[in-house]
Amino acid sequence: MSTEQQLPRAARIFVSFVALLRANGFAVAPEQTTAFLAAIALLGPRDLDDIRQSALATLAPPPERRATFDRLFDLHFRGSEAIARDDEGEDDETVRLQEEGRGDEEPLLSDDANESGLTATRTEALVERSFGQLSTSDPLRRLAREAPRRLPRRRGHRRMRARRGPFADLRRTLRDSVRSDGEILRLGHMKRRQRSRKMLLLIDVSGSMKSRTEENMKLAHALIQAAPNVEVFTFGTRLTRVTRALRLKRREQALNAAAHLVSDWDGGTRIGDALQAFLAVPRFGGYARGAAVVVVSDGLERGEPDALRDAVAKLARRAWRLSWLTPLATGPGFRPQTEALVAIERFVDDLVDGGSSSSIVAHVLAQGRRRAA
């Protein structure tokens, strides 16, 4: 008889959950399994929340993999119910998009459906991703070197001394007049300080962008390290804020943290729903207000373009400038051909090439030449 068959029937489901964790890369010692079973027996759990707390206390998943742990727990103990559970169980940095497809649609595995990186689907596929050798390319070095002085800026509310300016510096003028027996010899001037403008980067991580995902994430990390006030989100079949993970200074650590945080790598494409979800969360939508918004996506939307058009129109009204970077824009005379890109063309300020790191870096740095407002 196997060890699992020798266990009491009531304990088998808990031991099989530990086996599922080990199969997904979690390090669980035999002593932890014993402590897990003892905690359940001690609590006499009345619901799944008690079991979850026992598992967290005894199996001790690492903080950066807490989201994966919760998904495995729900899939193991809830089964199909976990897929339809309310959004309140999601991490507050992740918004799962509501399914609107037909009931007869079969899920497509991301490796099969998007192996070439050219197929766009609406189906959600939860995938963990690991990044390869993280070398630094010339465009990333250029971004790190030039971003502090070339990213877009805005006029702040605070004022500073200046040789010329639209405001009179009465305090300095009166102080200087004391030295000349009350006679004003020179009028001081002030101008508004220049502050870094907020930047919002929305990265498509669906299967159709598979070949660009790693480079785009490295670029996002370099941008966050080089400038303040940068927010980064990924979207596919879910919307995930990865800013906190990418703030880690070491690129390997940052991208590995983002890899565990994002669960819809190389999956379906639901751009309109993702942008609608972004705008529906007040905290997220506030990041776009007055910001230079850059969307890196091919625009291959499988859903109706109405949701995408409405979301882009709302986003454009909040943003200082909205740029859409797509690998499909292969030249200066590019004209959109897909239904989604045609629908949003009139709402975006720029619809340009996003098929390489050098083109994306060049466009981001060129934003600083725009007139401050």
Buried (B, 14 or more C-beta within 10 A) or exposed (E): EEEEEEBEEEBEEBBEBBEBBEEEEBEBEEEBBEBBBEBBEEEEBEEEEBBBEBBBEBBBBEEBBBBBBBBBBBBBBBEEEBEEEEEEEBBEBBBBBEBEBEEEEEEBEBEEBBEEBEBBBBBBBBBEBEBEEBEEBEBBEBBBEBBEEBBBBBBEEEBEEBEEBEEEBEEBBEEBBEEEEEEEEEEBBBBBBEBBBBBBBBBBBBBBBBEBBBBBBBBBBBBBBBBEBBBBBBBBBBBBBBBBBBBBEEBEBBBBBBBBBBBBBBBBBBBBBBBBBBBEBEEBBEBBEBBBBBBBBBBBBBBEBEBBBBBBBBBBEBBBBBBBBBBBBEEEEBEBEBBBBBBBBEBBBBBBBBBBBBBBBBBBBBBBEBEBE
